[in-house]
C-alpha cells in the first residue's frame, strides 16, 4: 500500500477553489488555493495526469494500479503568512478509505516536484490510513503532528513540520482505491499561537461581507454567499457567539445563495461544488436592542428674548439631541428657540432607538402692521391657540387697557373703539394655565407699525 512522507501545513482553513478548479484529479498545475479548514471535500474518482513523470515513487508514495504515483487525487496549495510548527488532520467521510498524502515545497514547481517535505526518498516517516482493515472506528485519522483520536504521534501520522512566512506549499491527497466520499481537513500547530491567520487568503474570495449598516432588533439582513462555481449551499448558525467554541447548527431548508437573518449570531455559508467539494466563510451579524429614549422632564423658558427648551431623558449620555433641522448635540438644552411648534429629535448613539417630541414654545410677534394687506394685520400671542384658559390684556404706554381677548381668538386689529391707533409701542399681559396645571403670567411689549 502506498505510504506518504512528512508534510507541512496550517491550522483551520476552508477548502477554497478558483472557479476553474476541478475536484476530480485537479492536477498540480491546477492546485486549489486553500486558506481555511476543509469542512467536506468531494469525490476523487478517475485518474489524473501523472505529475511525477513516470516515477515509481515520490518519497513513500508508490505507484498505484494505474502505474503512476497518483491514483485518485486532489491537489491543494497554500502560502504561510507566519513562521512556526504546523500540522493537519485528515478524516475520511467514510471508513475503509485508503487516503495517503504528501506535501511539496517550499515554493515547489509542478513538473519537478522532487520528494515530499521531510523525506529523502527512502520509505521512512510515512503515514498510512487503512481504517477499515487496521483501525476501523478507533483510529480513523491520518495527518501530520498529533493524532486527535489518540493524543500522541501514531503510526498514521508524520512529525510536525516547520514553515516560514511567505513560503508556498503543495498538498497532494491520494485515494488508492477511488470511489471516495471525500474527507475533512483541519490544520493544527503552535504557529497559531502567534497569529490567528497563518495562511494567505488573498487568492480566495470572501463569500460573506460584514454588514456596513447598523442593524437593530426587528430588522432583516440578507446574507449573500454567491459563488459562481457552486451549485448548492448549506447555511449554519452559531447563536452563542460569546462562547469561544464553535456551536454551529445546520439551518434546515436553507440551500440558496442568500439567507435572510433577524437574530444575532455567527453565520456560516458552505458553497458546495457539483463534485462535492465546498468552500465556507463565516460572518458575525449583530442586531442591537431598541433603546428608545424615555423623557423624564421638559423645562421651557417662553415669552422671552431667549426662549429655551431643556429636555431630560434617562441615561442622557447614551443619546444625542436635535432641535428642528439643526445639528445634533450631546445635551437636550436649546437656546434661542423659535416661537411656535418645535420638534426635538432624540437618537440613541447606537442608532437603535429614536423619539420625536413636538414642543410648543409660546411667545409673541415683536410687531404687526394692520394695513389691510393680509400680512401681520392682527396681533395675538403665539402657541396658546388651543389653550382655552388664556387671556390677553393690551395697554398703551400709560397703562390704559385698550383690548381684552382670548388666546384662541383671531387677535387685535390695532383699534380702540373702532378708531385706528397710531404707530408706537404697546404693552400686554397674558395669563393662562399650562399643561402642568400651573398658573402662568407673562408681560412684555410689541410695536404697531403703519
C-alpha positions in Angstrom: 0.0 0.0 0.0 1.2 3.5 -0.7 2.8 5.5 2.1 3.5 9.2 2.4 6.1 11.5 3.6 6.1 14.0 6.4 4.2 17.1 5.5 3.7 20.7 6.2 0.5 22.7 6.7 -1.5 25.1 8.7 -4.5 25.2 11.1 -8.1 25.8 10.4 -8.8 26.8 6.8 -11.6 26.2 4.4 -11.1 24.4 1.2 -11.5 27.2 -1.4 -11.4 26.9 -5.1 -10.9 29.1 -8.1 -13.8 28.8 -10.4 -11.7 26.8 -12.8 -10.7 24.2 -10.2 -12.0 20.7 -10.6 -12.5 18.1 -7.8 -11.8 15.1 -9.9 -8.0 14.9 -10.2 -7.2 18.6 -10.4 -3.6 18.1 -11.0 -0.6 20.0 -9.7 -0.8 23.0 -12.1 -4.5 23.5 -11.1 -4.0 23.0 -7.4 -6.9 24.5 -5.4 -5.9 27.5 -3.2 -6.7 26.9 0.4 -6.7 29.1 3.5 -9.2 27.5 5.9 -10.1 24.1 7.1 -11.9 21.8 4.6 -15.3 21.0 6.1 -16.3 18.4 3.5 -14.4 17.5 0.3 -15.8 15.9 -2.8 -15.0 12.7 -4.5 -11.7 11.7 -6.1 -12.7 9.4 -8.9 -10.8 9.0 -12.1 -7.0 9.0 -12.8 -5.5 12.4 -13.4 -2.3 13.5 -15.2 0.9 11.9 -13.9 2.7 14.8 -12.2 5.7 12.6 -11.4 6.8 11.8 -15.0 6.5 8.0 -14.7 8.5 7.8 -11.4 7.9 4.6 -9.4 7.6 6.6 -6.2 7.5 10.0 -4.7 9.1 9.6 -1.3 6.9 6.9 0.3 4.0 7.3 -2.2 4.3 4.3 -4.5 2.8 3.6 -7.9 -0.8 2.5 -7.8 -2.9 0.4 -10.1 -2.6 2.8 -13.0 1.3 2.5 -12.8 1.6 6.1 -11.7 2.1 7.6 -8.2 -1.1 9.5 -8.5 -4.3 7.4 -8.3 -7.5 9.3 -7.5 -6.0 12.5 -6.3 -6.6 16.2 -5.4 -4.0 18.9 -5.1 -4.1 21.9 -2.8 -1.8 24.9 -2.4 -1.3 27.3 0.4 1.1 30.1 1.4 2.2 30.6 5.0 1.9 34.1 6.5 3.6 33.2 9.7 6.6 31.1 10.9 6.2 28.1 13.1 5.2 24.5 13.6 2.3 23.2 11.5 0.3 20.1 11.2 -3.1 18.8 10.0 -5.6 16.1 10.4 -7.3 14.2 7.5 -10.6 12.5 8.4 -12.3 10.4 5.7 -16.1 10.9 5.4 -16.4 7.1 5.3 -14.5 4.3 7.0 -12.5 2.0 4.9 -10.9 4.5 2.5 -7.1 4.4 1.8 -6.1 8.1 1.9 -2.4 9.0 1.6 -0.9 12.4 1.4 2.4 14.3 0.7 3.5 18.0 1.0 5.9 19.6 -1.5 7.8 22.7 -1.1 8.7 25.3 -0.1 7.8 27.1 -3.4 7.5 23.9 -5.5 7.4 23.8 -9.3 5.0 21.5 -10.9 6.9 19.1 -13.2 9.9 19.0 -11.0 8.4 18.5 -7.6 11.1 16.4 -6.1 10.4 14.4 -2.9 7.9 15.4 -0.3 8.9 17.6 2.6 10.9 15.8 5.3 11.5 12.8 3.1 14.9 12.0 1.5 13.5 9.4 -0.9 13.5 6.5 1.4 10.4 4.9 2.9 10.6 6.4 6.3 8.3 8.6 8.5 5.3 7.8 6.3 1.7 7.9 7.4 -0.9 5.4 6.0 -4.6 5.2 6.6 -6.2 1.7 6.2 -9.1 2.5 8.5 -11.4 -0.4 7.9 -8.7 -3.0 7.9 -6.4 -1.7 10.6 -8.2 0.6 12.9 -11.9 0.8 12.0 -13.5 3.4 14.2 -10.9 3.5 16.9 -8.3 5.4 14.9 -9.6 6.9 11.6 -7.3 9.9 11.3 -4.1 10.4 9.3 -2.0 13.5 9.1 0.9 15.5 10.4 1.5 16.2 14.1 -0.6 14.6 16.8 -3.5 12.2 16.2 -6.5 13.8 17.9 -8.1 10.4 18.4 -5.1 9.0 20.4 -3.4 12.2 21.6 0.0 11.1 20.5 2.2 10.6 17.5 0.6 7.5 16.0 1.7 5.3 13.1 -0.7 7.1 10.7 1.0 10.5 11.5 4.2 12.2 10.3 6.0 14.6 12.7 5.2 18.2 12.8 6.7 20.3 10.0 8.2 23.9 10.1 7.1 26.6 7.8 8.5 30.1 7.2 6.5 33.2 6.4 5.9 33.6 2.7 6.6 30.0 1.7 4.2 28.3 -0.6 3.4 24.5 -0.4 1.5 21.9 -2.3 -0.5 19.2 -0.6 -1.4 16.0 -2.5 -4.2 13.8 -1.1 -4.4 10.5 -2.9 -7.1 7.8 -2.7 -5.7 4.5 -3.8 -8.9 2.7 -4.4 -11.1 5.6 -5.8 -14.8 5.7 -5.1 -14.2 8.2 -2.3 -16.8 10.0 -0.3 -14.3 12.7 0.5 -12.7 13.9 3.7 -12.4 16.9 6.0 -9.1 18.6 6.7 -8.2 20.5 9.9 -5.0 22.4 10.4 -3.1 22.4 13.7 0.2 23.5 15.2 1.7 26.1 17.5 2.1 28.6 14.7 -1.4 29.6 15.6 -0.4 30.9 18.9 1.5 33.7 17.1 -1.1 34.6 14.6 -4.8 33.9 14.1 -4.5 33.8 10.3 -1.5 31.8 9.1 -2.5 31.2 5.5 -2.7 33.7 2.7 -6.4 34.2 1.7 -5.7 36.8 -0.9 -6.5 34.3 -3.7 -9.6 33.0 -2.1 -12.7 35.2 -2.3 -14.6 36.2 0.9 -18.1 34.9 0.4 -19.7 36.9 3.2 -19.3 40.6 4.0 -19.9 42.1 7.4 -22.9 44.5 7.4 -21.9 48.1 6.7 -25.0 49.5 8.3 -26.2 49.2 11.9 -28.8 46.5 12.4 -31.5 46.8 15.1 -33.9 44.3 16.5 -36.7 43.9 14.1 -34.5 44.5 11.0 -33.9 41.8 8.4 -30.4 41.4 6.9 -29.7 39.4 3.7 -26.5 37.4 3.7 -25.2 36.7 0.2 -22.8 33.8 -0.2 -23.0 33.6 -4.0 -20.0 31.7 -5.5 -20.1 31.1 -9.3 -18.6 27.6 -9.1 -21.2 26.3 -6.5 -24.5 24.7 -7.3 -25.9 24.5 -3.9 -25.4 25.9 -0.4 -25.6 25.0 3.2 -26.1 27.5 6.0 -25.3 27.2 9.6 -25.6 29.5 12.7 -23.8 29.7 16.0 -26.3 31.7 18.2 -23.9 31.7 21.1 -21.1 33.9 19.7 -19.9 34.9 23.2 -18.8 31.3 23.6 -15.3 30.6 22.3 -16.3 27.2 21.0 -18.0 26.5 17.7 -21.6 25.7 18.1 -22.8 25.8 14.5 -26.1 24.1 13.7 -27.4 23.5 10.2 -30.3 25.7 9.2 -32.9 23.4 7.8 -34.1 24.1 4.3 -31.5 26.9 3.6 -29.9 25.8 0.3 -29.9 29.1 -1.7 -27.0 31.5 -2.1 -28.8 34.1 0.1 -30.2 33.9 3.6 -32.4 36.4 5.4 -31.4 36.7 9.1 -33.0 38.5 12.0 -31.1 37.3 15.0 -27.6 37.9 16.3 -25.1 35.2 15.6 -22.2 33.9 13.6 -23.4 32.7 10.3 -21.6 30.3 8.0 -22.2 29.6 4.4 -20.8 26.5 2.8 -20.8 26.8 -1.0 -20.8 23.3 -2.4 -19.4 22.4 -5.8 -21.1 19.9 -8.1 -18.4 17.4 -7.3 -19.0 17.7 -3.6 -16.1 19.9 -2.5 -17.1 23.0 -0.6 -15.8 26.4 0.4 -17.1 28.2 3.5 -17.0 31.6 5.1 -18.2 33.0 8.5 -19.6 36.4 9.4 -20.8 37.9 12.6 -24.1 39.7 12.4 -25.3 41.7 15.4 -28.8 43.1 15.9 -28.7 45.8 18.6 -31.5 46.2 21.1 -34.0 49.0 20.5 -33.4 51.7 23.2 -36.0 54.4 22.7 -35.4 57.4 24.9 -37.6 57.9 28.0 -38.3 61.6 28.7 -38.3 62.5 32.4 -38.7 66.3 32.2 -39.2 69.2 29.9 -38.4 72.8 31.1 -39.4 75.8 29.0 -38.5 79.5 29.1 -41.1 81.2 27.0 -42.2 84.8 26.1 -38.5 85.7 26.3 -35.9 87.2 24.0 -34.1 83.9 24.6 -36.6 81.1 24.6 -35.2 77.8 26.0 -36.1 74.1 25.8 -34.4 71.9 28.3 -35.4 68.2 27.8 -34.1 65.5 30.1 -34.1 61.7 29.4 -33.0 58.6 31.3 -29.3 57.8 30.7 -28.7 61.0 28.7 -25.1 60.1 28.0 -26.4 57.5 25.6 -28.4 59.9 23.4 -27.9 62.8 21.0 -30.4 65.7 20.6 -31.5 67.8 17.7 -33.8 70.9 17.5 -35.8 71.0 14.3 -33.3 70.8 11.4 -30.2 71.8 13.4 -27.1 69.9 14.2 -27.2 67.0 16.7 -25.7 67.8 20.1 -24.8 65.9 23.3 -27.4 67.7 25.5 -31.1 68.4 25.3 -30.6 72.1 26.2 -31.5 74.5 23.4 -31.3 78.3 23.4 -32.9 80.9 21.1 -35.8 78.5 20.3 -38.2 80.0 17.8 -41.8 80.7 18.9 -44.3 78.1 17.8 -44.2 74.3 17.4 -40.7 72.8 17.6 -39.6 69.2 17.1 -36.8 67.8 19.3 -35.4 64.5 17.9 -33.6 62.2 20.3 -31.5 59.4 18.9 -29.7 56.6 20.8 -26.0 56.7 19.9 -26.2 53.0 18.7 -28.7 54.2 16.1 -31.2 51.8 17.5 -33.8 53.9 19.3 -35.3 57.3 18.4 -38.1 59.7 19.5 -39.5 62.9 18.1 -41.2 65.2 20.6 -43.2 68.2 19.5 -43.0 71.1 21.9 -44.9 74.3 21.6 -43.0 77.3 22.7 -45.3 80.3 23.4 -44.3 83.8 22.5 -45.5 86.9 20.7 -44.8 88.8 17.5 -42.5 91.8 18.1 -44.6 93.9 15.7 -47.6 93.9 13.4 -48.8 96.0 10.5 -52.6 96.4 10.4 -52.8 97.9 6.9 -55.2 95.5 5.3 -52.7 93.7 3.1 -53.4 90.4 4.7 -49.9 90.1 6.3 -49.5 90.7 10.0 -52.8 92.5 10.1 -53.6 91.3 13.7 -51.7 90.6 16.8 -52.0 87.9 19.5 -49.7 85.7 21.5 -48.4 82.5 19.7 -48.5 79.0 21.0 -51.7 79.2 23.1 -54.2 78.9 20.2 -55.8 75.9 21.8 -55.5 76.9 25.4 -59.0 78.0 26.4 -57.7 79.4 29.8 -55.6 82.1 28.1 -56.5 85.8 28.4 -54.6 88.7 26.8 -54.7 92.3 28.0 -53.3 95.1 25.8 -52.3 98.5 27.2 -50.9 101.8 25.9 -47.8 103.3 27.4 -49.8 104.9 30.2 -51.3 101.7 31.3 -54.8 102.3 29.8 -56.5 99.0 28.9 -57.2 99.0 25.2 -58.2 95.5 24.5 -59.0 92.2 26.3 -59.1 89.0 24.2 -58.8 85.2 24.3 -55.6 83.5 23.2 -57.9 81.4 21.0 -59.2 84.5 19.1 -58.0 86.0 15.8 -56.2 88.8 17.7 -56.2 92.6 18.0 -56.6 94.7 14.9 -54.9 97.9 16.3 -58.0 99.9 17.0 -59.7 101.3 20.1 -63.5 101.7 19.9 -63.2 101.3 16.2 -60.5 104.0 15.8 -57.1 103.0 14.4 -54.3 103.7 16.9 -51.0 105.3 16.0 -47.7 103.6 15.3 -46.0 103.1 18.6 -45.1 100.6 21.3 -47.9 98.8 23.2 -47.8 96.6 26.3 -49.5 93.3 27.1 -50.1 90.8 29.8 -51.0 87.1 29.2 -52.5 84.8 31.8 -53.1 81.1 31.3 -52.8 77.6 33.0 -50.1 75.5 31.4 -50.0 71.7 30.8 -48.7 71.1 34.3 -51.8 72.9 35.7 -49.7 75.8 36.8 -50.8 79.5 36.5 -48.5 81.5 34.3 -48.3 85.3 33.7 -46.1 87.0 31.2 -45.7 90.7 30.4 -43.8 92.5 27.6 -44.3 95.0 24.8 -44.6 95.0 21.0 -44.8 97.6 18.1 -47.6 98.6 15.9 -46.4 99.8 12.5 -48.5 101.6 9.9 
